[in-house]
Amino acid sequence: MMWFGWGFFFIPVCLIFGAIAIYFLVVSSRKNCHSHYTPRFSNANSASRAREIMAERYARGEIAKEEILEMKKELDR
């Protein structure tokens, strides 16, 4: 039987459309899975956390003493 003139091309065309549909389902499900939650901290809490991070980076040798002093001055403003 020659399905409306499609012949042997009917099955590959259906497979291609099926693959495209599955691709779009996977892409759309990935976008919906990610959470857009960002925690909110109070100003004092975030400043103390920033100081902790600076101290950790200073202890690891990532930033110099002058840089940490400058950053602390910025936080105090």
PDB file of N, CA, C and O in Angstrom, chain B, residues numbered from 101:
ATOM      1  N   MET B 101       0.847  -1.177   0.000  1.00  0.00           N
ATOM      2  CA  MET B 101       0.000   0.000   0.000  1.00  0.00           C
ATOM      3  C   MET B 101       0.896   1.245   0.000  1.00  0.00           C
ATOM      4  O   MET B 101       1.934   1.248   0.661  1.00  0.00           O
ATOM      5  N   MET B 102       0.531   2.255  -0.696  1.00  0.00           N
ATOM      6  CA  MET B 102       1.343   3.464  -0.851  1.00  0.00           C
ATOM      7  C   MET B 102       0.717   4.619  -0.070  1.00  0.00           C
ATOM      8  O   MET B 102       0.137   5.499  -0.706  1.00  0.00           O
ATOM      9  N   TRP B 103       0.787   4.676   1.153  1.00  0.00           N
ATOM     10  CA  TRP B 103       0.121   5.634   2.029  1.00  0.00           C
ATOM     11  C   TRP B 103       0.093   7.036   1.445  1.00  0.00           C
ATOM     12  O   TRP B 103       0.984   7.845   1.703  1.00  0.00           O
ATOM     13  N   PHE B 104      -0.912   7.310   0.677  1.00  0.00           N
ATOM     14  CA  PHE B 104      -1.158   8.628   0.084  1.00  0.00           C
ATOM     15  C   PHE B 104       0.035   9.137  -0.709  1.00  0.00           C
ATOM     16  O   PHE B 104       0.293  10.340  -0.713  1.00  0.00           O
ATOM     17  N   GLY B 105       0.757   8.270  -1.370  1.00  0.00           N
ATOM     18  CA  GLY B 105       1.875   8.675  -2.195  1.00  0.00           C
ATOM     19  C   GLY B 105       3.188   8.809  -1.454  1.00  0.00           C
ATOM     20  O   GLY B 105       4.198   9.153  -2.068  1.00  0.00           O
ATOM     21  N   TRP B 106       3.211   8.551  -0.166  1.00  0.00           N
ATOM     22  CA  TRP B 106       4.434   8.697   0.623  1.00  0.00           C
ATOM     23  C   TRP B 106       5.367   7.501   0.421  1.00  0.00           C
ATOM     24  O   TRP B 106       6.587   7.668   0.443  1.00  0.00           O
ATOM     25  N   GLY B 107       4.837   6.342   0.230  1.00  0.00           N
ATOM     26  CA  GLY B 107       5.650   5.155   0.005  1.00  0.00           C
ATOM     27  C   GLY B 107       6.560   4.853   1.175  1.00  0.00           C
ATOM     28  O   GLY B 107       6.128   4.849   2.327  1.00  0.00           O
ATOM     29  N   PHE B 108       7.824   4.599   0.873  1.00  0.00           N
ATOM     30  CA  PHE B 108       8.785   4.220   1.910  1.00  0.00           C
ATOM     31  C   PHE B 108       9.278   5.413   2.730  1.00  0.00           C
ATOM     32  O   PHE B 108       9.986   5.220   3.719  1.00  0.00           O
ATOM     33  N   PHE B 109       8.932   6.602   2.354  1.00  0.00           N
ATOM     34  CA  PHE B 109       9.365   7.780   3.100  1.00  0.00           C
ATOM     35  C   PHE B 109       8.490   8.063   4.314  1.00  0.00           C
ATOM     36  O   PHE B 109       8.835   8.917   5.130  1.00  0.00           O
ATOM     37  N   PHE B 110       7.386   7.378   4.448  1.00  0.00           N
ATOM     38  CA  PHE B 110       6.444   7.638   5.533  1.00  0.00           C
ATOM     39  C   PHE B 110       7.081   7.345   6.893  1.00  0.00           C
ATOM     40  O   PHE B 110       6.974   8.169   7.802  1.00  0.00           O
ATOM     41  N   ILE B 111       7.727   6.216   7.054  1.00  0.00           N
ATOM     42  CA  ILE B 111       8.302   5.827   8.340  1.00  0.00           C
ATOM     43  C   ILE B 111       9.457   6.754   8.735  1.00  0.00           C
ATOM     44  O   ILE B 111       9.458   7.224   9.872  1.00  0.00           O
ATOM     45  N   PRO B 112      10.432   7.047   7.882  1.00  0.00           N
ATOM     46  CA  PRO B 112      11.503   7.971   8.297  1.00  0.00           C
ATOM     47  C   PRO B 112      10.988   9.370   8.651  1.00  0.00           C
ATOM     48  O   PRO B 112      11.496  10.002   9.578  1.00  0.00           O
ATOM     49  N   VAL B 113       9.983   9.851   7.915  1.00  0.00           N
ATOM     50  CA  VAL B 113       9.420  11.174   8.218  1.00  0.00           C
ATOM     51  C   VAL B 113       8.768  11.152   9.594  1.00  0.00           C
ATOM     52  O   VAL B 113       8.912  12.104  10.361  1.00  0.00           O
ATOM     53  N   CYS B 114       8.053  10.081   9.916  1.00  0.00           N
ATOM     54  CA  CYS B 114       7.435   9.969  11.249  1.00  0.00           C
ATOM     55  C   CYS B 114       8.499   9.906  12.335  1.00  0.00           C
ATOM     56  O   CYS B 114       8.332  10.501  13.399  1.00  0.00           O
ATOM     57  N   LEU B 115       9.587   9.196  12.081  1.00  0.00           N
ATOM     58  CA  LEU B 115      10.669   9.119  13.061  1.00  0.00           C
ATOM     59  C   LEU B 115      11.323  10.477  13.276  1.00  0.00           C
ATOM     60  O   LEU B 115      11.660  10.829  14.407  1.00  0.00           O
ATOM     61  N   ILE B 116      11.503  11.233  12.220  1.00  0.00           N
ATOM     62  CA  ILE B 116      12.095  12.570  12.346  1.00  0.00           C
ATOM     63  C   ILE B 116      11.184  13.485  13.161  1.00  0.00           C
ATOM     64  O   ILE B 116      11.652  14.187  14.058  1.00  0.00           O
ATOM     65  N   PHE B 117       9.892  13.482  12.856  1.00  0.00           N
ATOM     66  CA  PHE B 117       8.953  14.316  13.622  1.00  0.00           C
ATOM     67  C   PHE B 117       8.891  13.874  15.076  1.00  0.00           C
ATOM     68  O   PHE B 117       8.783  14.709  15.974  1.00  0.00           O
ATOM     69  N   GLY B 118       8.957  12.580  15.316  1.00  0.00           N
ATOM     70  CA  GLY B 118       8.970  12.072  16.693  1.00  0.00           C
ATOM     71  C   GLY B 118      10.210  12.515  17.441  1.00  0.00           C
ATOM     72  O   GLY B 118      10.125  12.894  18.609  1.00  0.00           O
ATOM     73  N   ALA B 119      11.368  12.474  16.785  1.00  0.00           N
ATOM     74  CA  ALA B 119      12.614  12.900  17.422  1.00  0.00           C
ATOM     75  C   ALA B 119      12.577  14.389  17.750  1.00  0.00           C
ATOM     76  O   ALA B 119      13.044  14.807  18.810  1.00  0.00           O
ATOM     77  N   ILE B 120      12.026  15.183  16.845  1.00  0.00           N
ATOM     78  CA  ILE B 120      11.901  16.624  17.093  1.00  0.00           C
ATOM     79  C   ILE B 120      10.983  16.885  18.281  1.00  0.00           C
ATOM     80  O   ILE B 120      11.277  17.735  19.121  1.00  0.00           O
ATOM     81  N   ALA B 121       9.880  16.160  18.351  1.00  0.00           N
ATOM     82  CA  ALA B 121       8.944  16.327  19.468  1.00  0.00           C
ATOM     83  C   ALA B 121       9.606  15.951  20.789  1.00  0.00           C
ATOM     84  O   ALA B 121       9.437  16.659  21.782  1.00  0.00           O
ATOM     85  N   ILE B 122      10.351  14.858  20.820  1.00  0.00           N
ATOM     86  CA  ILE B 122      11.039  14.439  22.043  1.00  0.00           C
ATOM     87  C   ILE B 122      12.089  15.472  22.436  1.00  0.00           C
ATOM     88  O   ILE B 122      12.244  15.775  23.619  1.00  0.00           O
ATOM     89  N   TYR B 123      12.804  16.008  21.469  1.00  0.00           N
ATOM     90  CA  TYR B 123      13.811  17.031  21.754  1.00  0.00           C
ATOM     91  C   TYR B 123      13.182  18.242  22.443  1.00  0.00           C
ATOM     92  O   TYR B 123      13.698  18.728  23.449  1.00  0.00           O
ATOM     93  N   PHE B 124      12.065  18.724  21.896  1.00  0.00           N
ATOM     94  CA  PHE B 124      11.419  19.895  22.493  1.00  0.00           C
ATOM     95  C   PHE B 124      10.841  19.585  23.868  1.00  0.00           C
ATOM     96  O   PHE B 124      10.816  20.464  24.729  1.00  0.00           O
ATOM     97  N   LEU B 125      10.385  18.382  24.094  1.00  0.00           N
ATOM     98  CA  LEU B 125       9.907  17.996  25.424  1.00  0.00           C
ATOM     99  C   LEU B 125      11.051  17.992  26.435  1.00  0.00           C
ATOM    100  O   LEU B 125      10.886  18.465  27.559  1.00  0.00           O
ATOM    101  N   VAL B 126      12.193  17.469  26.048  1.00  0.00           N
ATOM    102  CA  VAL B 126      13.345  17.431  26.946  1.00  0.00           C
ATOM    103  C   VAL B 126      13.831  18.841  27.249  1.00  0.00           C
ATOM    104  O   VAL B 126      14.105  19.163  28.405  1.00  0.00           O
ATOM    105  N   VAL B 127      13.941  19.681  26.235  1.00  0.00           N
ATOM    106  CA  VAL B 127      14.411  21.054  26.435  1.00  0.00           C
ATOM    107  C   VAL B 127      13.446  21.827  27.335  1.00  0.00           C
ATOM    108  O   VAL B 127      13.885  22.543  28.234  1.00  0.00           O
ATOM    109  N   SER B 128      12.158  21.695  27.108  1.00  0.00           N
ATOM    110  CA  SER B 128      11.198  22.436  27.928  1.00  0.00           C
ATOM    111  C   SER B 128      11.168  21.918  29.354  1.00  0.00           C
ATOM    112  O   SER B 128      10.943  22.698  30.280  1.00  0.00           O
ATOM    113  N   SER B 129      11.388  20.616  29.563  1.00  0.00           N
ATOM    114  CA  SER B 129      11.393  20.096  30.931  1.00  0.00           C
ATOM    115  C   SER B 129      12.637  20.545  31.674  1.00  0.00           C
ATOM    116  O   SER B 129      12.582  20.745  32.887  1.00  0.00           O
ATOM    117  N   ARG B 130      13.753  20.710  30.989  1.00  0.00           N
ATOM    118  CA  ARG B 130      14.972  21.208  31.641  1.00  0.00           C
ATOM    119  C   ARG B 130      14.802  22.637  32.099  1.00  0.00           C
ATOM    120  O   ARG B 130      15.284  23.004  33.171  1.00  0.00           O
ATOM    121  N   LYS B 131      14.128  23.446  31.314  1.00  0.00           N
ATOM    122  CA  LYS B 131      13.910  24.843  31.687  1.00  0.00           C
ATOM    123  C   LYS B 131      13.008  24.944  32.903  1.00  0.00           C
ATOM    124  O   LYS B 131      13.188  25.841  33.726  1.00  0.00           O
ATOM    125  N   ASN B 132      12.042  24.045  33.036  1.00  0.00           N
ATOM    126  CA  ASN B 132      11.084  24.100  34.136  1.00  0.00           C
ATOM    127  C   ASN B 132      11.631  23.497  35.415  1.00  0.00           C
ATOM    128  O   ASN B 132      11.056  23.724  36.479  1.00  0.00           O
ATOM    129  N   CYS B 133      12.707  22.744  35.358  1.00  0.00           N
ATOM    130  CA  CYS B 133      13.233  22.072  36.542  1.00  0.00           C
ATOM    131  C   CYS B 133      14.082  22.987  37.418  1.00  0.00           C
ATOM    132  O   CYS B 133      14.191  22.750  38.621  1.00  0.00           O
ATOM    133  N   HIS B 134      14.672  24.003  36.857  1.00  0.00           N
ATOM    134  CA  HIS B 134      15.560  24.855  37.623  1.00  0.00           C
ATOM    135  C   HIS B 134      14.762  25.776  38.536  1.00  0.00           C
ATOM    136  O   HIS B 134      13.761  26.374  38.142  1.00  0.00           O
ATOM    137  N   SER B 135      15.237  25.863  39.749  1.00  0.00           N
ATOM    138  CA  SER B 135      14.580  26.726  40.725  1.00  0.00           C
ATOM    139  C   SER B 135      15.110  28.149  40.580  1.00  0.00           C
ATOM    140  O   SER B 135      16.305  28.349  40.360  1.00  0.00           O
ATOM    141  N   HIS B 136      14.250  29.110  40.700  1.00  0.00           N
ATOM    142  CA  HIS B 136      14.646  30.505  40.612  1.00  0.00           C
ATOM    143  C   HIS B 136      14.646  31.152  41.992  1.00  0.00           C
ATOM    144  O   HIS B 136      14.507  32.369  42.114  1.00  0.00           O
ATOM    145  N   TYR B 137      14.802  30.331  43.032  1.00  0.00           N
ATOM    146  CA  TYR B 137      14.801  30.827  44.403  1.00  0.00           C
ATOM    147  C   TYR B 137      16.136  31.462  44.729  1.00  0.00           C
ATOM    148  O   TYR B 137      17.188  30.853  44.541  1.00  0.00           O
ATOM    149  N   THR B 138      16.088  32.662  45.208  1.00  0.00           N
ATOM    150  CA  THR B 138      17.283  33.319  45.713  1.00  0.00           C
ATOM    151  C   THR B 138      17.001  33.753  47.141  1.00  0.00           C
ATOM    152  O   THR B 138      16.064  34.512  47.389  1.00  0.00           O
ATOM    153  N   PRO B 139      17.804  33.277  48.077  1.00  0.00           N
ATOM    154  CA  PRO B 139      17.543  33.632  49.477  1.00  0.00           C
ATOM    155  C   PRO B 139      17.773  35.116  49.720  1.00  0.00           C
ATOM    156  O   PRO B 139      18.655  35.735  49.125  1.00  0.00           O
ATOM    157  N   ARG B 140      16.970  35.660  50.595  1.00  0.00           N
ATOM    158  CA  ARG B 140      17.099  37.072  50.935  1.00  0.00           C
ATOM    159  C   ARG B 140      17.720  37.193  52.315  1.00  0.00           C
ATOM    160  O   ARG B 140      17.243  36.589  53.276  1.00  0.00           O
ATOM    161  N   PHE B 141      18.770  37.962  52.406  1.00  0.00           N
ATOM    162  CA  PHE B 141      19.454  38.163  53.664  1.00  0.00           C
ATOM    163  C   PHE B 141      19.270  39.604  54.094  1.00  0.00           C
ATOM    164  O   PHE B 141      19.104  40.508  53.275  1.00  0.00           O
ATOM    165  N   SER B 142      19.305  39.788  55.388  1.00  0.00           N
ATOM    166  CA  SER B 142      19.266  41.163  55.869  1.00  0.00           C
ATOM    167  C   SER B 142      20.611  41.806  55.586  1.00  0.00           C
ATOM    168  O   SER B 142      21.595  41.111  55.332  1.00  0.00           O
ATOM    169  N   ASN B 143      20.655  43.111  55.627  1.00  0.00           N
ATOM    170  CA  ASN B 143      21.884  43.841  55.316  1.00  0.00           C
ATOM    171  C   ASN B 143      23.007  43.477  56.273  1.00  0.00           C
ATOM    172  O   ASN B 143      24.149  43.300  55.849  1.00  0.00           O
ATOM    173  N   ALA B 144      22.693  43.361  57.571  1.00  0.00           N
ATOM    174  CA  ALA B 144      23.714  43.031  58.561  1.00  0.00           C
ATOM    175  C   ALA B 144      24.219  41.609  58.337  1.00  0.00           C
ATOM    176  O   ALA B 144      25.411  41.332  58.466  1.00  0.00           O
ATOM    177  N   ASN B 145      23.300  40.723  58.001  1.00  0.00           N
ATOM    178  CA  ASN B 145      23.664  39.327  57.785  1.00  0.00           C
ATOM    179  C   ASN B 145      24.570  39.187  56.574  1.00  0.00           C
ATOM    180  O   ASN B 145      25.551  38.444  56.619  1.00  0.00           O
ATOM    181  N   SER B 146      24.258  39.886  55.501  1.00  0.00           N
ATOM    182  CA  SER B 146      25.079  39.780  54.292  1.00  0.00           C
ATOM    183  C   SER B 146      26.436  40.440  54.492  1.00  0.00           C
ATOM    184  O   SER B 146      27.429  39.990  53.920  1.00  0.00           O
ATOM    185  N   ALA B 147      26.494  41.492  55.289  1.00  0.00           N
ATOM    186  CA  ALA B 147      27.776  42.144  55.565  1.00  0.00           C
ATOM    187  C   ALA B 147      28.668  41.228  56.390  1.00  0.00           C
ATOM    188  O   ALA B 147      29.873  41.157  56.150  1.00  0.00           O
ATOM    189  N   SER B 148      28.089  40.530  57.354  1.00  0.00           N
ATOM    190  CA  SER B 148      28.907  39.619  58.163  1.00  0.00           C
ATOM    191  C   SER B 148      29.366  38.434  57.323  1.00  0.00           C
ATOM    192  O   SER B 148      30.485  37.950  57.496  1.00  0.00           O
ATOM    193  N   ARG B 149      28.520  37.965  56.418  1.00  0.00           N
ATOM    194  CA  ARG B 149      28.912  36.864  55.524  1.00  0.00           C
ATOM    195  C   ARG B 149      30.016  37.321  54.580  1.00  0.00           C
ATOM    196  O   ARG B 149      30.928  36.552  54.272  1.00  0.00           O
ATOM    197  N   ALA B 150      29.942  38.562  54.120  1.00  0.00           N
ATOM    198  CA  ALA B 150      30.984  39.101  53.252  1.00  0.00           C
ATOM    199  C   ALA B 150      32.308  39.169  53.993  1.00  0.00           C
ATOM    200  O   ALA B 150      33.358  38.878  53.420  1.00  0.00           O
ATOM    201  N   ARG B 151      32.267  39.551  55.268  1.00  0.00           N
ATOM    202  CA  ARG B 151      33.492  39.591  56.063  1.00  0.00           C
ATOM    203  C   ARG B 151      34.076  38.184  56.244  1.00  0.00           C
ATOM    204  O   ARG B 151      35.294  38.005  56.203  1.00  0.00           O
ATOM    205  N   GLU B 152      33.213  37.200  56.443  1.00  0.00           N
ATOM    206  CA  GLU B 152      33.685  35.815  56.570  1.00  0.00           C
ATOM    207  C   GLU B 152      34.373  35.353  55.290  1.00  0.00           C
ATOM    208  O   GLU B 152      35.429  34.724  55.337  1.00  0.00           O
ATOM    209  N   ILE B 153      33.772  35.667  54.159  1.00  0.00           N
ATOM    210  CA  ILE B 153      34.352  35.269  52.874  1.00  0.00           C
ATOM    211  C   ILE B 153      35.694  35.948  52.667  1.00  0.00           C
ATOM    212  O   ILE B 153      36.651  35.322  52.210  1.00  0.00           O
ATOM    213  N   MET B 154      35.762  37.236  53.005  1.00  0.00           N
ATOM    214  CA  MET B 154      37.035  37.955  52.869  1.00  0.00           C
ATOM    215  C   MET B 154      38.100  37.325  53.746  1.00  0.00           C
ATOM    216  O   MET B 154      39.242  37.166  53.314  1.00  0.00           O
ATOM    217  N   ALA B 155      37.742  36.961  54.983  1.00  0.00           N
ATOM    218  CA  ALA B 155      38.705  36.350  55.894  1.00  0.00           C
ATOM    219  C   ALA B 155      39.178  34.998  55.353  1.00  0.00           C
ATOM    220  O   ALA B 155      40.361  34.669  55.447  1.00  0.00           O
ATOM    221  N   GLU B 156      38.269  34.228  54.795  1.00  0.00           N
ATOM    222  CA  GLU B 156      38.642  32.935  54.213  1.00  0.00           C
ATOM    223  C   GLU B 156      39.592  33.125  53.029  1.00  0.00           C
ATOM    224  O   GLU B 156      40.589  32.414  52.904  1.00  0.00           O
ATOM    225  N   ARG B 157      39.279  34.077  52.175  1.00  0.00           N
ATOM    226  CA  ARG B 157      40.130  34.334  51.006  1.00  0.00           C
ATOM    227  C   ARG B 157      41.499  34.856  51.431  1.00  0.00           C
ATOM    228  O   ARG B 157      42.511  34.514  50.819  1.00  0.00           O
ATOM    229  N   TYR B 158      41.535  35.682  52.475  1.00  0.00           N
ATOM    230  CA  TYR B 158      42.803  36.195  52.988  1.00  0.00           C
ATOM    231  C   TYR B 158      43.634  35.044  53.565  1.00  0.00           C
ATOM    232  O   TYR B 158      44.845  34.973  53.354  1.00  0.00           O
ATOM    233  N   ALA B 159      42.962  34.140  54.297  1.00  0.00           N
ATOM    234  CA  ALA B 159      43.663  33.001  54.893  1.00  0.00           C
ATOM    235  C   ALA B 159      44.235  32.075  53.818  1.00  0.00           C
ATOM    236  O   ALA B 159      45.292  31.477  54.016  1.00  0.00           O
ATOM    237  N   ARG B 160      43.548  31.956  52.692  1.00  0.00           N
ATOM    238  CA  ARG B 160      44.041  31.111  51.599  1.00  0.00           C
ATOM    239  C   ARG B 160      45.098  31.819  50.763  1.00  0.00           C
ATOM    240  O   ARG B 160      45.727  31.197  49.907  1.00  0.00           O
ATOM    241  N   GLY B 161      45.298  33.100  50.999  1.00  0.00           N
ATOM    242  CA  GLY B 161      46.305  33.849  50.263  1.00  0.00           C
ATOM    243  C   GLY B 161      45.807  34.371  48.925  1.00  0.00           C
ATOM    244  O   GLY B 161      46.609  34.741  48.067  1.00  0.00           O
ATOM    245  N   GLU B 162      44.495  34.404  48.736  1.00  0.00           N
ATOM    246  CA  GLU B 162      43.937  34.878  47.467  1.00  0.00           C
ATOM    247  C   GLU B 162      43.947  36.392  47.355  1.00  0.00           C
ATOM    248  O   GLU B 162      44.034  36.938  46.255  1.00  0.00           O
ATOM    249  N   ILE B 163      43.858  37.075  48.499  1.00  0.00           N
ATOM    250  CA  ILE B 163      43.865  38.538  48.486  1.00  0.00           C
ATOM    251  C   ILE B 163      44.919  39.040  49.473  1.00  0.00           C
ATOM    252  O   ILE B 163      45.232  38.378  50.462  1.00  0.00           O
ATOM    253  N   ALA B 164      45.452  40.214  49.184  1.00  0.00           N
ATOM    254  CA  ALA B 164      46.493  40.805  50.026  1.00  0.00           C
ATOM    255  C   ALA B 164      45.865  41.593  51.175  1.00  0.00           C
ATOM    256  O   ALA B 164      44.664  41.863  51.189  1.00  0.00           O
ATOM    257  N   LYS B 165      46.726  41.957  52.147  1.00  0.00           N
ATOM    258  CA  LYS B 165      46.265  42.691  53.320  1.00  0.00           C
ATOM    259  C   LYS B 165      45.656  44.035  52.926  1.00  0.00           C
ATOM    260  O   LYS B 165      44.638  44.447  53.481  1.00  0.00           O
ATOM    261  N   GLU B 166      46.285  44.716  51.966  1.00  0.00           N
ATOM    262  CA  GLU B 166      45.773  46.014  51.531  1.00  0.00           C
ATOM    263  C   GLU B 166      44.379  45.872  50.914  1.00  0.00           C
ATOM    264  O   GLU B 166      43.498  46.704  51.131  1.00  0.00           O
ATOM    265  N   GLU B 167      44.205  44.807  50.149  1.00  0.00           N
ATOM    266  CA  GLU B 167      42.903  44.595  49.510  1.00  0.00           C
ATOM    267  C   GLU B 167      41.808  44.324  50.530  1.00  0.00           C
ATOM    268  O   GLU B 167      40.696  44.836  50.402  1.00  0.00           O
ATOM    269  N   ILE B 168      42.116  43.524  51.538  1.00  0.00           N
ATOM    270  CA  ILE B 168      41.094  43.224  52.543  1.00  0.00           C
ATOM    271  C   ILE B 168      40.752  44.460  53.365  1.00  0.00           C
ATOM    272  O   ILE B 168      39.596  44.646  53.747  1.00  0.00           O
ATOM    273  N   LEU B 169      41.737  45.304  53.642  1.00  0.00           N
ATOM    274  CA  LEU B 169      41.451  46.541  54.377  1.00  0.00           C
ATOM    275  C   LEU B 169      40.563  47.471  53.556  1.00  0.00           C
ATOM    276  O   LEU B 169      39.649  48.101  54.088  1.00  0.00           O
ATOM    277  N   GLU B 170      40.840  47.549  52.260  1.00  0.00           N
ATOM    278  CA  GLU B 170      40.019  48.381  51.374  1.00  0.00           C
ATOM    279  C   GLU B 170      38.583  47.849  51.295  1.00  0.00           C
ATOM    280  O   GLU B 170      37.621  48.617  51.306  1.00  0.00           O
ATOM    281  N   MET B 171      38.459  46.529  51.215  1.00  0.00           N
ATOM    282  CA  MET B 171      37.118  45.927  51.149  1.00  0.00           C
ATOM    283  C   MET B 171      36.342  46.164  52.445  1.00  0.00           C
ATOM    284  O   MET B 171      35.138  46.418  52.414  1.00  0.00           O
ATOM    285  N   LYS B 172      37.025  46.083  53.568  1.00  0.00           N
ATOM    286  CA  LYS B 172      36.358  46.329  54.856  1.00  0.00           C
ATOM    287  C   LYS B 172      35.870  47.767  54.950  1.00  0.00           C
ATOM    288  O   LYS B 172      34.797  48.028  55.494  1.00  0.00           O
ATOM    289  N   LYS B 173      36.667  48.716  54.411  1.00  0.00           N
ATOM    290  CA  LYS B 173      36.241  50.121  54.402  1.00  0.00           C
ATOM    291  C   LYS B 173      34.972  50.279  53.564  1.00  0.00           C
ATOM    292  O   LYS B 173      34.067  51.022  53.944  1.00  0.00           O
ATOM    293  N   GLU B 174      34.902  49.588  52.432  1.00  0.00           N
ATOM    294  CA  GLU B 174      33.697  49.645  51.581  1.00  0.00           C
ATOM    295  C   GLU B 174      32.484  49.087  52.298  1.00  0.00           C
ATOM    296  O   GLU B 174      31.384  49.623  52.159  1.00  0.00           O
ATOM    297  N   LEU B 175      32.662  48.019  53.062  1.00  0.00           N
ATOM    298  CA  LEU B 175      31.536  47.441  53.792  1.00  0.00           C
ATOM    299  C   LEU B 175      31.049  48.342  54.916  1.00  0.00           C
ATOM    300  O   LEU B 175      29.861  48.349  55.238  1.00  0.00           O
ATOM    301  N   ASP B 176      31.962  49.103  55.514  1.00  0.00           N
ATOM    302  CA  ASP B 176      31.588  49.980  56.622  1.00  0.00           C
ATOM    303  C   ASP B 176      30.790  51.196  56.159  1.00  0.00           C
ATOM    304  O   ASP B 176      30.119  51.833  56.972  1.00  0.00           O
ATOM    305  N   ARG B 177      30.847  51.522  54.905  1.00  0.00           N
ATOM    306  CA  ARG B 177      30.127  52.692  54.392  1.00  0.00           C
ATOM    307  C   ARG B 177      28.654  52.499  54.430  1.00  0.00           C
ATOM    308  O   ARG B 177      27.904  53.391  54.033  1.00  0.00           O
TER     309      ARG B 177
END
